[in-house]
Amino acid sequence: DSTSIKVCHNLRIPRHKSLSGLASRGKGTMGWFYGFKLHLIVNHKGGIVAAKITPANVHDTQPVSGMVVNSMDKLYADKGYISKA
């Protein structure tokens, strides 16, 4: 699952100014938040193979195509990353 990176509390979204052009409101496993999502691909030893940070309103399936390379034999993910492609 993607990891949420919260920028500020939901009550302070209208007053938040430092990342207002980059951060967005999105929904994660723990509910709504304002910030970014961190997507990681790790190998069988726990080493990071690929990483990407997206605004919170980007669906989990979108950054995967830019992170996956043809040399990866198998890819395991949670339900949020499943798509027809």
Distance bins in CASP14 RR format, pairs under 12 A and 6 or more apart:
PFRMAT RR
TARGET T0000
AUTHOR 0000-0000-0000
RMODE 2
METHOD distances of the structure
MODEL  1
1 27 0 0 0 0 0 1 0 0 0 0 0
1 28 0 0 0 0 1 0 0 0 0 0 0
1 29 1 0 1 0 0 0 0 0 0 0 0
1 30 0 0 0 0 0 1 0 0 0 0 0
1 37 0 0 0 0 1 0 0 0 0 0 0
1 38 0 0 0 0 0 1 0 0 0 0 0
1 39 0 0 0 0 1 0 0 0 0 0 0
1 40 0 0 0 0 0 1 0 0 0 0 0
1 60 1 0 0 1 0 0 0 0 0 0 0
1 76 0 0 0 0 0 1 0 0 0 0 0
1 77 0 0 0 0 1 0 0 0 0 0 0
1 78 1 0 1 0 0 0 0 0 0 0 0
1 79 0 0 0 0 1 0 0 0 0 0 0
1 80 1 0 0 1 0 0 0 0 0 0 0
1 81 0 0 0 0 1 0 0 0 0 0 0
2 26 0 0 0 0 0 1 0 0 0 0 0
2 27 0 0 0 0 0 1 0 0 0 0 0
2 28 1 0 0 1 0 0 0 0 0 0 0
2 29 0 0 0 0 1 0 0 0 0 0 0
2 30 0 0 0 0 0 1 0 0 0 0 0
2 33 0 0 0 0 0 1 0 0 0 0 0
2 35 0 0 0 0 0 1 0 0 0 0 0
2 36 0 0 0 0 1 0 0 0 0 0 0
2 37 1 0 1 0 0 0 0 0 0 0 0
2 38 1 0 0 1 0 0 0 0 0 0 0
2 39 1 0 1 0 0 0 0 0 0 0 0
2 40 0 0 0 0 1 0 0 0 0 0 0
2 41 0 0 0 0 0 1 0 0 0 0 0
2 51 0 0 0 0 0 1 0 0 0 0 0
2 52 0 0 0 0 1 0 0 0 0 0 0
2 53 0 0 0 0 1 0 0 0 0 0 0
2 54 0 0 0 0 1 0 0 0 0 0 0
2 55 0 0 0 0 0 1 0 0 0 0 0
2 56 0 0 0 0 1 0 0 0 0 0 0
2 58 0 0 0 0 1 0 0 0 0 0 0
2 59 0 0 0 0 1 0 0 0 0 0 0
2 60 1 0 1 0 0 0 0 0 0 0 0
2 61 0 0 0 0 0 1 0 0 0 0 0
2 62 0 0 0 0 0 1 0 0 0 0 0
2 63 0 0 0 0 1 0 0 0 0 0 0
2 64 0 0 0 0 0 1 0 0 0 0 0
2 67 0 0 0 0 0 1 0 0 0 0 0
2 77 0 0 0 0 1 0 0 0 0 0 0
2 78 0 0 0 0 1 0 0 0 0 0 0
2 80 0 0 0 0 1 0 0 0 0 0 0
2 81 0 0 0 0 1 0 0 0 0 0 0
3 28 0 0 0 0 1 0 0 0 0 0 0
3 29 0 0 0 0 1 0 0 0 0 0 0
3 30 0 0 0 0 0 1 0 0 0 0 0
3 33 0 0 0 0 0 1 0 0 0 0 0
3 35 0 0 0 0 0 1 0 0 0 0 0
3 36 0 0 0 0 1 0 0 0 0 0 0
3 37 1 0 0 1 0 0 0 0 0 0 0
3 38 1 0 1 0 0 0 0 0 0 0 0
3 39 0 0 0 0 1 0 0 0 0 0 0
3 40 1 0 0 1 0 0 0 0 0 0 0
3 51 0 0 0 0 0 1 0 0 0 0 0
3 52 0 0 0 0 0 1 0 0 0 0 0
3 53 0 0 0 0 1 0 0 0 0 0 0
3 54 0 0 0 0 0 1 0 0 0 0 0
3 56 0 0 0 0 0 1 0 0 0 0 0
3 60 0 0 0 0 0 1 0 0 0 0 0
3 78 0 0 0 0 0 1 0 0 0 0 0
4 23 0 0 0 0 0 1 0 0 0 0 0
4 24 0 0 0 0 0 1 0 0 0 0 0
4 25 0 0 0 0 0 1 0 0 0 0 0
4 26 0 0 0 0 1 0 0 0 0 0 0
4 27 0 0 0 0 1 0 0 0 0 0 0
4 28 1 0 1 0 0 0 0 0 0 0 0
4 29 0 0 0 0 1 0 0 0 0 0 0
4 30 1 0 0 1 0 0 0 0 0 0 0
4 31 0 0 0 0 1 0 0 0 0 0 0
4 32 0 0 0 0 1 0 0 0 0 0 0
4 33 1 0 1 0 0 0 0 0 0 0 0
4 34 0 0 0 0 1 0 0 0 0 0 0
4 35 1 0 0 1 0 0 0 0 0 0 0
4 36 1 0 0 1 0 0 0 0 0 0 0
4 37 1 0 0 1 0 0 0 0 0 0 0
4 38 1 0 0 1 0 0 0 0 0 0 0
4 39 0 0 0 0 0 1 0 0 0 0 0
4 53 0 0 0 0 0 1 0 0 0 0 0
4 54 0 0 0 0 0 1 0 0 0 0 0
4 55 0 0 0 0 0 1 0 0 0 0 0
4 56 1 0 0 1 0 0 0 0 0 0 0
4 57 0 0 0 0 0 1 0 0 0 0 0
4 60 0 0 0 0 0 1 0 0 0 0 0
5 19 0 0 0 0 0 1 0 0 0 0 0
5 22 0 0 0 0 0 1 0 0 0 0 0
5 23 0 0 0 0 1 0 0 0 0 0 0
5 24 0 0 0 0 0 1 0 0 0 0 0
5 26 0 0 0 0 0 1 0 0 0 0 0
5 28 0 0 0 0 0 1 0 0 0 0 0
5 33 0 0 0 0 1 0 0 0 0 0 0
5 34 0 0 0 0 0 1 0 0 0 0 0
5 35 1 0 1 0 0 0 0 0 0 0 0
5 36 1 0 1 0 0 0 0 0 0 0 0
5 37 1 0 0 1 0 0 0 0 0 0 0
5 38 1 0 1 0 0 0 0 0 0 0 0
5 39 0 0 0 0 0 1 0 0 0 0 0
5 53 1 0 0 1 0 0 0 0 0 0 0
5 54 0 0 0 0 0 1 0 0 0 0 0
5 55 0 0 0 0 0 1 0 0 0 0 0
5 56 0 0 0 0 1 0 0 0 0 0 0
6 12 0 0 0 0 0 1 0 0 0 0 0
6 13 0 0 0 0 0 1 0 0 0 0 0
6 16 0 0 0 0 0 1 0 0 0 0 0
6 19 0 0 0 0 0 1 0 0 0 0 0
6 23 0 0 0 0 1 0 0 0 0 0 0
6 24 0 0 0 0 0 1 0 0 0 0 0
6 25 0 0 0 0 0 1 0 0 0 0 0
6 26 0 0 0 0 0 1 0 0 0 0 0
6 28 0 0 0 0 0 1 0 0 0 0 0
6 30 0 0 0 0 1 0 0 0 0 0 0
6 31 0 0 0 0 0 1 0 0 0 0 0
6 32 0 0 0 0 0 1 0 0 0 0 0
6 33 1 0 1 0 0 0 0 0 0 0 0
6 34 1 0 0 1 0 0 0 0 0 0 0
6 35 1 0 1 0 0 0 0 0 0 0 0
6 36 0 0 0 0 1 0 0 0 0 0 0
6 37 0 0 0 0 0 1 0 0 0 0 0
6 38 0 0 0 0 0 1 0 0 0 0 0
6 56 0 0 0 0 1 0 0 0 0 0 0
7 13 0 0 0 0 1 0 0 0 0 0 0
7 15 0 0 0 0 0 1 0 0 0 0 0
7 16 1 0 0 1 0 0 0 0 0 0 0
7 17 0 0 0 0 0 1 0 0 0 0 0
7 18 1 0 0 1 0 0 0 0 0 0 0
7 19 1 0 1 0 0 0 0 0 0 0 0
7 20 0 0 0 0 1 0 0 0 0 0 0
7 21 0 0 0 0 0 1 0 0 0 0 0
7 22 0 0 0 0 1 0 0 0 0 0 0
7 23 1 0 1 0 0 0 0 0 0 0 0
7 24 0 0 0 0 1 0 0 0 0 0 0
7 25 0 0 0 0 0 1 0 0 0 0 0
7 26 0 0 0 0 0 1 0 0 0 0 0
7 33 0 0 0 0 1 0 0 0 0 0 0
7 34 1 0 1 0 0 0 0 0 0 0 0
7 35 1 0 1 0 0 0 0 0 0 0 0
7 36 1 0 0 1 0 0 0 0 0 0 0
7 37 0 0 0 0 0 1 0 0 0 0 0
7 53 0 0 0 0 0 1 0 0 0 0 0
7 55 0 0 0 0 0 1 0 0 0 0 0
7 56 0 0 0 0 1 0 0 0 0 0 0
8 14 0 0 0 0 0 1 0 0 0 0 0
8 15 0 0 0 0 1 0 0 0 0 0 0
8 16 1 0 1 0 0 0 0 0 0 0 0
8 17 0 0 0 0 1 0 0 0 0 0 0
8 18 0 0 0 0 1 0 0 0 0 0 0
8 19 0 0 0 0 1 0 0 0 0 0 0
8 20 0 0 0 0 1 0 0 0 0 0 0
8 23 0 0 0 0 1 0 0 0 0 0 0
8 25 0 0 0 0 0 1 0 0 0 0 0
8 33 0 0 0 0 1 0 0 0 0 0 0
8 34 1 0 1 0 0 0 0 0 0 0 0
8 35 1 0 0 1 0 0 0 0 0 0 0
8 36 0 0 0 0 0 1 0 0 0 0 0
8 56 0 0 0 0 0 1 0 0 0 0 0
9 15 0 0 0 0 0 1 0 0 0 0 0
9 16 0 0 0 0 1 0 0 0 0 0 0
9 32 0 0 0 0 0 1 0 0 0 0 0
9 33 0 0 0 0 1 0 0 0 0 0 0
9 34 0 0 0 0 1 0 0 0 0 0 0
9 35 0 0 0 0 0 1 0 0 0 0 0
10 16 0 0 0 0 0 1 0 0 0 0 0
10 25 0 0 0 0 1 0 0 0 0 0 0
10 26 0 0 0 0 0 1 0 0 0 0 0
10 27 0 0 0 0 0 1 0 0 0 0 0
10 30 0 0 0 0 0 1 0 0 0 0 0
10 31 0 0 0 0 1 0 0 0 0 0 0
10 32 1 0 0 1 0 0 0 0 0 0 0
10 33 1 0 0 1 0 0 0 0 0 0 0
10 34 1 0 0 1 0 0 0 0 0 0 0
10 35 0 0 0 0 0 1 0 0 0 0 0
10 56 0 0 0 0 0 1 0 0 0 0 0
11 32 0 0 0 0 0 1 0 0 0 0 0
11 33 0 0 0 0 0 1 0 0 0 0 0
11 34 0 0 0 0 1 0 0 0 0 0 0
12 18 0 0 0 0 0 1 0 0 0 0 0
12 20 0 0 0 0 0 1 0 0 0 0 0
12 23 0 0 0 0 0 1 0 0 0 0 0
12 33 0 0 0 0 0 1 0 0 0 0 0
12 34 0 0 0 0 1 0 0 0 0 0 0
12 35 0 0 0 0 0 1 0 0 0 0 0
13 19 0 0 0 0 0 1 0 0 0 0 0
13 20 0 0 0 0 1 0 0 0 0 0 0
13 23 0 0 0 0 1 0 0 0 0 0 0
13 24 0 0 0 0 1 0 0 0 0 0 0
13 25 1 0 0 1 0 0 0 0 0 0 0
13 26 0 0 0 0 0 1 0 0 0 0 0
13 32 0 0 0 0 1 0 0 0 0 0 0
13 33 0 0 0 0 1 0 0 0 0 0 0
13 34 1 0 1 0 0 0 0 0 0 0 0
13 35 0 0 0 0 1 0 0 0 0 0 0
13 56 0 0 0 0 0 1 0 0 0 0 0
14 20 0 0 0 0 1 0 0 0 0 0 0
14 25 0 0 0 0 0 1 0 0 0 0 0
14 34 0 0 0 0 0 1 0 0 0 0 0
15 34 0 0 0 0 0 1 0 0 0 0 0
16 22 0 0 0 0 0 1 0 0 0 0 0
16 23 1 0 0 1 0 0 0 0 0 0 0
16 24 0 0 0 0 0 1 0 0 0 0 0
16 25 0 0 0 0 0 1 0 0 0 0 0
16 34 1 0 0 1 0 0 0 0 0 0 0
16 35 0 0 0 0 1 0 0 0 0 0 0
17 23 0 0 0 0 0 1 0 0 0 0 0
18 34 0 0 0 0 0 1 0 0 0 0 0
18 35 0 0 0 0 0 1 0 0 0 0 0
19 34 0 0 0 0 1 0 0 0 0 0 0
19 35 1 0 0 1 0 0 0 0 0 0 0
19 36 0 0 0 0 1 0 0 0 0 0 0
19 53 0 0 0 0 0 1 0 0 0 0 0
19 55 0 0 0 0 1 0 0 0 0 0 0
19 56 0 0 0 0 0 1 0 0 0 0 0
20 34 0 0 0 0 1 0 0 0 0 0 0
20 35 0 0 0 0 0 1 0 0 0 0 0
20 55 0 0 0 0 0 1 0 0 0 0 0
21 34 0 0 0 0 0 1 0 0 0 0 0
21 35 0 0 0 0 0 1 0 0 0 0 0
21 36 0 0 0 0 0 1 0 0 0 0 0
21 55 0 0 0 0 1 0 0 0 0 0 0
22 34 0 0 0 0 0 1 0 0 0 0 0
22 35 0 0 0 0 1 0 0 0 0 0 0
22 36 1 0 0 1 0 0 0 0 0 0 0
22 53 0 0 0 0 1 0 0 0 0 0 0
22 54 0 0 0 0 0 1 0 0 0 0 0
22 55 1 0 0 1 0 0 0 0 0 0 0
22 56 0 0 0 0 0 1 0 0 0 0 0
22 57 0 0 0 0 0 1 0 0 0 0 0
22 58 0 0 0 0 0 1 0 0 0 0 0
23 33 0 0 0 0 1 0 0 0 0 0 0
23 34 1 0 1 0 0 0 0 0 0 0 0
23 35 1 1 0 0 0 0 0 0 0 0 0
23 36 1 0 0 1 0 0 0 0 0 0 0
23 37 0 0 0 0 0 1 0 0 0 0 0
23 53 0 0 0 0 0 1 0 0 0 0 0
23 54 0 0 0 0 0 1 0 0 0 0 0
23 55 1 0 0 1 0 0 0 0 0 0 0
23 56 1 0 0 1 0 0 0 0 0 0 0
23 57 0 0 0 0 1 0 0 0 0 0 0
23 58 0 0 0 0 0 1 0 0 0 0 0
24 32 0 0 0 0 0 1 0 0 0 0 0
24 33 0 0 0 0 1 0 0 0 0 0 0
24 34 1 0 0 1 0 0 0 0 0 0 0
24 35 1 0 0 1 0 0 0 0 0 0 0
24 36 0 0 0 0 1 0 0 0 0 0 0
24 37 0 0 0 0 1 0 0 0 0 0 0
24 54 0 0 0 0 1 0 0 0 0 0 0
24 55 1 0 1 0 0 0 0 0 0 0 0
24 56 1 0 1 0 0 0 0 0 0 0 0
24 57 1 0 1 0 0 0 0 0 0 0 0
24 58 0 0 0 0 1 0 0 0 0 0 0
25 31 0 0 0 0 0 1 0 0 0 0 0
25 32 1 0 0 1 0 0 0 0 0 0 0
25 33 1 0 0 1 0 0 0 0 0 0 0
25 34 1 0 1 0 0 0 0 0 0 0 0
25 35 1 0 0 1 0 0 0 0 0 0 0
25 36 0 0 0 0 0 1 0 0 0 0 0
25 37 0 0 0 0 0 1 0 0 0 0 0
25 55 0 0 0 0 1 0 0 0 0 0 0
25 56 1 0 0 1 0 0 0 0 0 0 0
25 57 1 0 0 1 0 0 0 0 0 0 0
25 58 0 0 0 0 0 1 0 0 0 0 0
26 32 1 0 0 1 0 0 0 0 0 0 0
26 33 1 0 0 1 0 0 0 0 0 0 0
26 34 1 0 0 1 0 0 0 0 0 0 0
26 35 1 0 0 1 0 0 0 0 0 0 0
26 36 0 0 0 0 1 0 0 0 0 0 0
26 37 0 0 0 0 1 0 0 0 0 0 0
26 54 0 0 0 0 0 1 0 0 0 0 0
26 55 0 0 0 0 1 0 0 0 0 0 0
26 56 1 1 0 0 0 0 0 0 0 0 0
26 57 1 0 1 0 0 0 0 0 0 0 0
26 58 0 0 0 0 1 0 0 0 0 0 0
26 59 0 0 0 0 0 1 0 0 0 0 0
26 60 0 0 0 0 0 1 0 0 0 0 0
27 33 1 0 0 1 0 0 0 0 0 0 0
27 34 0 0 0 0 0 1 0 0 0 0 0
27 35 0 0 0 0 0 1 0 0 0 0 0
27 37 0 0 0 0 0 1 0 0 0 0 0
27 56 1 0 0 1 0 0 0 0 0 0 0
27 57 0 0 0 0 1 0 0 0 0 0 0
27 58 0 0 0 0 0 1 0 0 0 0 0
27 59 0 0 0 0 0 1 0 0 0 0 0
27 60 0 0 0 0 0 1 0 0 0 0 0
27 80 0 0 0 0 0 1 0 0 0 0 0
28 34 0 0 0 0 0 1 0 0 0 0 0
28 35 0 0 0 0 0 1 0 0 0 0 0
28 36 0 0 0 0 0 1 0 0 0 0 0
28 37 1 0 0 1 0 0 0 0 0 0 0
28 38 0 0 0 0 0 1 0 0 0 0 0
28 56 1 0 0 1 0 0 0 0 0 0 0
28 57 0 0 0 0 0 1 0 0 0 0 0
28 58 0 0 0 0 0 1 0 0 0 0 0
28 59 0 0 0 0 0 1 0 0 0 0 0
28 60 0 0 0 0 1 0 0 0 0 0 0
28 78 0 0 0 0 0 1 0 0 0 0 0
28 80 0 0 0 0 1 0 0 0 0 0 0
29 37 0 0 0 0 0 1 0 0 0 0 0
29 60 0 0 0 0 0 1 0 0 0 0 0
29 78 0 0 0 0 1 0 0 0 0 0 0
29 79 0 0 0 0 0 1 0 0 0 0 0
29 80 0 0 0 0 1 0 0 0 0 0 0
31 56 0 0 0 0 0 1 0 0 0 0 0
32 56 0 0 0 0 1 0 0 0 0 0 0
32 57 0 0 0 0 0 1 0 0 0 0 0
33 55 0 0 0 0 0 1 0 0 0 0 0
33 56 1 0 0 1 0 0 0 0 0 0 0
33 57 0 0 0 0 0 1 0 0 0 0 0
34 55 0 0 0 0 1 0 0 0 0 0 0
34 56 1 0 0 1 0 0 0 0 0 0 0
34 57 0 0 0 0 1 0 0 0 0 0 0
35 53 0 0 0 0 1 0 0 0 0 0 0
35 54 0 0 0 0 1 0 0 0 0 0 0
35 55 1 0 0 1 0 0 0 0 0 0 0
35 56 1 0 1 0 0 0 0 0 0 0 0
35 57 0 0 0 0 1 0 0 0 0 0 0
35 58 0 0 0 0 0 1 0 0 0 0 0
36 52 0 0 0 0 0 1 0 0 0 0 0
36 53 1 0 1 0 0 0 0 0 0 0 0
36 54 1 0 0 1 0 0 0 0 0 0 0
36 55 1 0 0 1 0 0 0 0 0 0 0
36 56 1 0 1 0 0 0 0 0 0 0 0
36 57 0 0 0 0 1 0 0 0 0 0 0
36 58 0 0 0 0 1 0 0 0 0 0 0
36 63 0 0 0 0 0 1 0 0 0 0 0
37 51 0 0 0 0 0 1 0 0 0 0 0
37 52 0 0 0 0 1 0 0 0 0 0 0
37 53 1 0 0 1 0 0 0 0 0 0 0
37 54 1 0 1 0 0 0 0 0 0 0 0
37 55 1 0 0 1 0 0 0 0 0 0 0
37 56 1 0 1 0 0 0 0 0 0 0 0
37 57 0 0 0 0 1 0 0 0 0 0 0
37 58 1 0 0 1 0 0 0 0 0 0 0
37 59 0 0 0 0 1 0 0 0 0 0 0
37 60 1 0 0 1 0 0 0 0 0 0 0
37 61 0 0 0 0 0 1 0 0 0 0 0
37 62 0 0 0 0 0 1 0 0 0 0 0
37 63 0 0 0 0 1 0 0 0 0 0 0
37 64 0 0 0 0 0 1 0 0 0 0 0
37 80 0 0 0 0 0 1 0 0 0 0 0
37 81 0 0 0 0 0 1 0 0 0 0 0
38 48 0 0 0 0 0 1 0 0 0 0 0
38 50 0 0 0 0 0 1 0 0 0 0 0
38 51 1 0 0 1 0 0 0 0 0 0 0
38 52 1 0 0 1 0 0 0 0 0 0 0
38 53 1 0 1 0 0 0 0 0 0 0 0
38 54 0 0 0 0 1 0 0 0 0 0 0
38 55 0 0 0 0 0 1 0 0 0 0 0
38 56 0 0 0 0 0 1 0 0 0 0 0
38 58 0 0 0 0 0 1 0 0 0 0 0
38 60 0 0 0 0 0 1 0 0 0 0 0
38 63 0 0 0 0 0 1 0 0 0 0 0
38 67 0 0 0 0 0 1 0 0 0 0 0
39 48 0 0 0 0 0 1 0 0 0 0 0
39 49 0 0 0 0 0 1 0 0 0 0 0
39 50 0 0 0 0 1 0 0 0 0 0 0
39 51 1 0 0 1 0 0 0 0 0 0 0
39 52 1 0 1 0 0 0 0 0 0 0 0
39 53 1 0 0 1 0 0 0 0 0 0 0
39 54 1 0 0 1 0 0 0 0 0 0 0
39 55 0 0 0 0 0 1 0 0 0 0 0
39 56 0 0 0 0 0 1 0 0 0 0 0
39 58 0 0 0 0 1 0 0 0 0 0 0
39 59 0 0 0 0 0 1 0 0 0 0 0
39 60 1 0 0 1 0 0 0 0 0 0 0
39 61 0 0 0 0 0 1 0 0 0 0 0
39 62 0 0 0 0 1 0 0 0 0 0 0
39 63 1 0 1 0 0 0 0 0 0 0 0
39 64 1 0 0 1 0 0 0 0 0 0 0
39 65 0 0 0 0 0 1 0 0 0 0 0
39 66 0 0 0 0 1 0 0 0 0 0 0
39 67 1 0 0 1 0 0 0 0 0 0 0
39 68 0 0 0 0 0 1 0 0 0 0 0
39 77 0 0 0 0 1 0 0 0 0 0 0
39 78 0 0 0 0 0 1 0 0 0 0 0
39 80 0 0 0 0 0 1 0 0 0 0 0
39 81 0 0 0 0 1 0 0 0 0 0 0
40 46 0 0 0 0 1 0 0 0 0 0 0
40 47 0 0 0 0 1 0 0 0 0 0 0
40 48 1 0 1 0 0 0 0 0 0 0 0
40 49 0 0 0 0 1 0 0 0 0 0 0
40 50 1 0 0 1 0 0 0 0 0 0 0
40 51 1 0 1 0 0 0 0 0 0 0 0
40 52 0 0 0 0 1 0 0 0 0 0 0
40 53 0 0 0 0 0 1 0 0 0 0 0
40 60 0 0 0 0 0 1 0 0 0 0 0
40 63 0 0 0 0 0 1 0 0 0 0 0
40 64 0 0 0 0 0 1 0 0 0 0 0
40 67 0 0 0 0 1 0 0 0 0 0 0
40 77 0 0 0 0 0 1 0 0 0 0 0
40 81 0 0 0 0 0 1 0 0 0 0 0
41 47 0 0 0 0 1 0 0 0 0 0 0
41 48 1 0 0 1 0 0 0 0 0 0 0
41 49 1 0 1 0 0 0 0 0 0 0 0
41 50 1 0 1 0 0 0 0 0 0 0 0
41 51 1 0 0 1 0 0 0 0 0 0 0
41 52 0 0 0 0 1 0 0 0 0 0 0
41 63 0 0 0 0 0 1 0 0 0 0 0
41 64 0 0 0 0 1 0 0 0 0 0 0
41 65 0 0 0 0 0 1 0 0 0 0 0
41 66 0 0 0 0 0 1 0 0 0 0 0
41 67 1 0 1 0 0 0 0 0 0 0 0
41 68 1 0 0 1 0 0 0 0 0 0 0
41 69 0 0 0 0 1 0 0 0 0 0 0
41 71 0 0 0 0 0 1 0 0 0 0 0
41 72 1 0 0 1 0 0 0 0 0 0 0
41 74 0 0 0 0 0 1 0 0 0 0 0
41 75 1 0 0 1 0 0 0 0 0 0 0
41 76 0 0 0 0 1 0 0 0 0 0 0
41 77 0 0 0 0 1 0 0 0 0 0 0
41 81 0 0 0 0 0 1 0 0 0 0 0
42 48 1 0 1 0 0 0 0 0 0 0 0
42 49 1 0 0 1 0 0 0 0 0 0 0
42 50 0 0 0 0 1 0 0 0 0 0 0
42 51 0 0 0 0 1 0 0 0 0 0 0
42 67 0 0 0 0 0 1 0 0 0 0 0
42 72 0 0 0 0 0 1 0 0 0 0 0
42 75 0 0 0 0 0 1 0 0 0 0 0
42 76 0 0 0 0 0 1 0 0 0 0 0
42 77 0 0 0 0 0 1 0 0 0 0 0
43 49 1 0 1 0 0 0 0 0 0 0 0
43 50 0 0 0 0 0 1 0 0 0 0 0
43 69 0 0 0 0 0 1 0 0 0 0 0
43 71 0 0 0 0 0 1 0 0 0 0 0
43 72 0 0 0 0 1 0 0 0 0 0 0
43 73 0 0 0 0 0 1 0 0 0 0 0
43 74 0 0 0 0 0 1 0 0 0 0 0
43 75 0 0 0 0 0 1 0 0 0 0 0
43 76 0 0 0 0 0 1 0 0 0 0 0
44 72 0 0 0 0 0 1 0 0 0 0 0
44 73 0 0 0 0 0 1 0 0 0 0 0
44 74 0 0 0 0 1 0 0 0 0 0 0
44 75 0 0 0 0 0 1 0 0 0 0 0
44 76 0 0 0 0 0 1 0 0 0 0 0
48 67 0 0 0 0 0 1 0 0 0 0 0
49 67 0 0 0 0 1 0 0 0 0 0 0
49 68 0 0 0 0 1 0 0 0 0 0 0
49 69 0 0 0 0 1 0 0 0 0 0 0
49 71 0 0 0 0 1 0 0 0 0 0 0
49 72 1 0 0 1 0 0 0 0 0 0 0
49 75 0 0 0 0 0 1 0 0 0 0 0
50 63 0 0 0 0 1 0 0 0 0 0 0
50 64 0 0 0 0 1 0 0 0 0 0 0
50 65 0 0 0 0 0 1 0 0 0 0 0
50 66 1 0 0 1 0 0 0 0 0 0 0
50 67 1 0 1 0 0 0 0 0 0 0 0
50 68 1 0 0 1 0 0 0 0 0 0 0
50 69 1 0 0 1 0 0 0 0 0 0 0
50 71 0 0 0 0 0 1 0 0 0 0 0
50 72 0 0 0 0 1 0 0 0 0 0 0
50 75 0 0 0 0 0 1 0 0 0 0 0
51 63 0 0 0 0 1 0 0 0 0 0 0
51 66 0 0 0 0 0 1 0 0 0 0 0
51 67 1 0 0 1 0 0 0 0 0 0 0
52 58 0 0 0 0 1 0 0 0 0 0 0
52 60 0 0 0 0 0 1 0 0 0 0 0
52 62 0 0 0 0 1 0 0 0 0 0 0
52 63 1 0 1 0 0 0 0 0 0 0 0
52 64 0 0 0 0 1 0 0 0 0 0 0
52 65 0 0 0 0 0 1 0 0 0 0 0
52 66 1 0 0 1 0 0 0 0 0 0 0
52 67 1 0 1 0 0 0 0 0 0 0 0
52 68 0 0 0 0 0 1 0 0 0 0 0
53 63 0 0 0 0 1 0 0 0 0 0 0
53 67 0 0 0 0 0 1 0 0 0 0 0
54 60 0 0 0 0 1 0 0 0 0 0 0
54 61 0 0 0 0 0 1 0 0 0 0 0
54 62 1 0 0 1 0 0 0 0 0 0 0
54 63 1 0 1 0 0 0 0 0 0 0 0
54 64 0 0 0 0 0 1 0 0 0 0 0
54 66 0 0 0 0 0 1 0 0 0 0 0
54 67 0 0 0 0 0 1 0 0 0 0 0
55 62 0 0 0 0 0 1 0 0 0 0 0
55 63 0 0 0 0 0 1 0 0 0 0 0
58 64 0 0 0 0 0 1 0 0 0 0 0
59 65 0 0 0 0 0 1 0 0 0 0 0
59 80 0 0 0 0 1 0 0 0 0 0 0
59 81 0 0 0 0 1 0 0 0 0 0 0
59 82 0 0 0 0 0 1 0 0 0 0 0
59 83 0 0 0 0 1 0 0 0 0 0 0
60 67 0 0 0 0 0 1 0 0 0 0 0
60 77 0 0 0 0 1 0 0 0 0 0 0
60 78 0 0 0 0 1 0 0 0 0 0 0
60 79 0 0 0 0 1 0 0 0 0 0 0
60 80 1 0 1 0 0 0 0 0 0 0 0
60 81 1 0 1 0 0 0 0 0 0 0 0
60 82 0 0 0 0 1 0 0 0 0 0 0
60 83 0 0 0 0 1 0 0 0 0 0 0
61 67 0 0 0 0 0 1 0 0 0 0 0
61 68 0 0 0 0 0 1 0 0 0 0 0
61 77 0 0 0 0 1 0 0 0 0 0 0
61 78 0 0 0 0 0 1 0 0 0 0 0
61 79 0 0 0 0 0 1 0 0 0 0 0
61 80 1 0 0 1 0 0 0 0 0 0 0
61 81 1 0 1 0 0 0 0 0 0 0 0
61 82 1 0 0 1 0 0 0 0 0 0 0
61 83 1 0 1 0 0 0 0 0 0 0 0
61 84 0 0 0 0 1 0 0 0 0 0 0
61 85 1 0 0 1 0 0 0 0 0 0 0
62 80 0 0 0 0 0 1 0 0 0 0 0
62 81 0 0 0 0 0 1 0 0 0 0 0
62 83 0 0 0 0 1 0 0 0 0 0 0
62 85 0 0 0 0 0 1 0 0 0 0 0
63 77 0 0 0 0 0 1 0 0 0 0 0
63 81 0 0 0 0 1 0 0 0 0 0 0
63 83 0 0 0 0 0 1 0 0 0 0 0
64 72 0 0 0 0 0 1 0 0 0 0 0
64 75 0 0 0 0 1 0 0 0 0 0 0
64 77 1 0 0 1 0 0 0 0 0 0 0
64 78 0 0 0 0 0 1 0 0 0 0 0
64 80 0 0 0 0 0 1 0 0 0 0 0
64 81 1 0 1 0 0 0 0 0 0 0 0
64 82 0 0 0 0 0 1 0 0 0 0 0
64 83 0 0 0 0 1 0 0 0 0 0 0
64 85 0 0 0 0 1 0 0 0 0 0 0
65 75 0 0 0 0 0 1 0 0 0 0 0
65 81 0 0 0 0 0 1 0 0 0 0 0
65 83 0 0 0 0 1 0 0 0 0 0 0
65 85 1 0 0 1 0 0 0 0 0 0 0
66 72 0 0 0 0 0 1 0 0 0 0 0
66 85 0 0 0 0 0 1 0 0 0 0 0
67 75 0 0 0 0 1 0 0 0 0 0 0
67 77 0 0 0 0 0 1 0 0 0 0 0
67 81 0 0 0 0 0 1 0 0 0 0 0
68 74 0 0 0 0 0 1 0 0 0 0 0
68 75 1 0 0 1 0 0 0 0 0 0 0
68 77 0 0 0 0 0 1 0 0 0 0 0
68 81 0 0 0 0 0 1 0 0 0 0 0
68 85 0 0 0 0 0 1 0 0 0 0 0
69 75 0 0 0 0 0 1 0 0 0 0 0
75 81 0 0 0 0 1 0 0 0 0 0 0
75 82 0 0 0 0 0 1 0 0 0 0 0
75 85 0 0 0 0 0 1 0 0 0 0 0
76 82 0 0 0 0 0 1 0 0 0 0 0
77 83 0 0 0 0 0 1 0 0 0 0 0
END
